[in-house]
Amino acid sequence: MGDLSRERCQPGAPAVTPEGAAELLAGLSPSWRSEGGRLRREYRLRGFGEPVALAVRIALLAEREDHHPELRLGYGHLEVELTTHSAGGLTRNDFIVAAKIDELT
């Protein structure tokens, strides 16, 4: 499968099959979950500053990749959710960004 974190997101990537999603998910941290056409991961962190700092690092990464997750943060936690709205579900791009987020943490 290769190292997803070394790939770049590609515009117009097609949706992956459920089998393809399962294969790609296996290459990520076990903290990622595939649920209803979305990839989700929750971080438990200290205070408010740590979740905000991680959200900023993820936002900068997302800008470089031009593929943007949903981020929900609060005191002690950050939730990350990836999907590709234009494809109606998960694409390889979602897994690429997830792999790059894994490298940040």
Wavefront OBJ file of the C-alpha trace (Angstrom):
o trace
v 0.000 0.000 0.000
v 2.895 2.370 0.613
v 3.237 5.165 3.122
v 0.168 7.388 2.842
v 1.875 10.220 4.695
v 4.310 10.603 1.769
v 1.517 11.088 -0.765
v -0.156 14.340 -1.775
v -3.904 14.841 -1.977
v -5.226 14.814 -5.538
v -8.129 16.997 -6.694
v -11.181 15.044 -7.798
v -10.196 11.801 -6.085
v -12.972 9.198 -6.398
v -14.669 7.566 -3.445
v -13.024 4.385 -2.208
v -14.906 1.121 -1.889
v -15.667 -0.239 1.592
v -12.941 -2.839 1.029
v -10.485 -0.161 -0.055
v -11.384 1.937 2.989
v -10.731 -1.014 5.299
v -7.335 -1.601 3.691
v -6.373 2.079 3.972
v -7.651 2.286 7.551
v -5.283 -0.547 8.510
v -2.358 1.755 7.669
v -3.435 4.415 10.179
v -3.215 4.698 13.944
v -5.737 2.319 15.547
v -7.391 5.393 17.094
v -9.043 6.220 13.745
v -12.558 4.883 13.160
v -14.469 4.654 9.904
v -18.125 5.464 10.568
v -20.796 6.260 8.011
v -18.506 7.483 5.246
v -16.308 9.458 7.636
v -12.982 8.976 9.400
v -13.002 10.044 13.040
v -10.423 10.371 15.764
v -10.650 11.911 19.209
v -7.697 13.238 21.178
v -7.715 13.601 24.951
v -5.303 16.365 25.890
v -4.529 18.590 28.857
v -6.263 21.881 29.410
v -7.424 24.078 26.569
v -4.087 25.121 25.073
v -3.028 21.641 23.959
v -6.186 20.962 21.911
v -5.973 24.432 20.352
v -2.287 23.953 19.482
v -2.995 20.597 17.821
v -5.954 22.087 15.941
v -3.692 24.831 14.570
v -1.074 22.284 13.412
v -3.817 20.249 11.717
v -5.255 23.405 10.103
v -1.851 24.320 8.626
v -1.427 20.778 7.304
v -4.927 20.881 5.809
v -4.130 24.133 4.020
v -0.979 22.599 2.488
v -2.966 19.577 1.306
v -6.052 21.604 0.311
v -8.165 18.980 2.075
v -9.880 20.162 5.229
v -11.231 18.160 8.176
v -13.975 19.153 10.566
v -12.420 20.058 13.917
v -14.335 20.255 17.197
v -12.415 21.270 20.256
v -13.072 21.925 23.872
v -11.331 21.794 27.176
v -9.179 18.650 27.159
v -10.267 17.242 23.800
v -10.133 17.616 20.039
v -12.255 15.651 17.579
v -11.149 15.307 13.955
v -13.491 14.154 11.199
v -12.572 13.622 7.552
v -14.798 13.023 4.544
v -14.912 14.226 0.954
v -18.236 15.945 0.387
v -17.783 16.165 -3.396
v -17.303 12.385 -3.598
v -20.099 11.595 -1.177
v -17.846 9.685 1.221
v -14.264 8.695 1.817
v -11.496 9.129 -0.737
v -7.805 8.319 -0.598
v -7.287 12.009 0.277
v -9.012 11.496 3.627
v -6.608 8.707 4.510
v -3.604 10.724 3.326
v -4.541 13.617 5.620
v -5.240 11.192 8.492
v -1.783 9.630 8.032
v -0.176 13.079 8.064
v -2.128 13.965 11.226
v -0.776 10.747 12.786
v 2.731 12.084 12.174
v 1.893 15.318 14.027
v 0.949 13.461 17.193
l 1 2 3 4 5 6 7 8 9 10 11 12 13 14 15 16 17 18 19 20 21 22 23 24 25 26 27 28 29 30 31 32 33 34 35 36 37 38 39 40 41 42 43 44 45 46 47 48 49 50 51 52 53 54 55 56 57 58 59 60 61 62 63 64 65 66 67 68 69 70 71 72 73 74 75 76 77 78 79 80 81 82 83 84 85 86 87 88 89 90 91 92 93 94 95 96 97 98 99 100 101 102 103 104 105
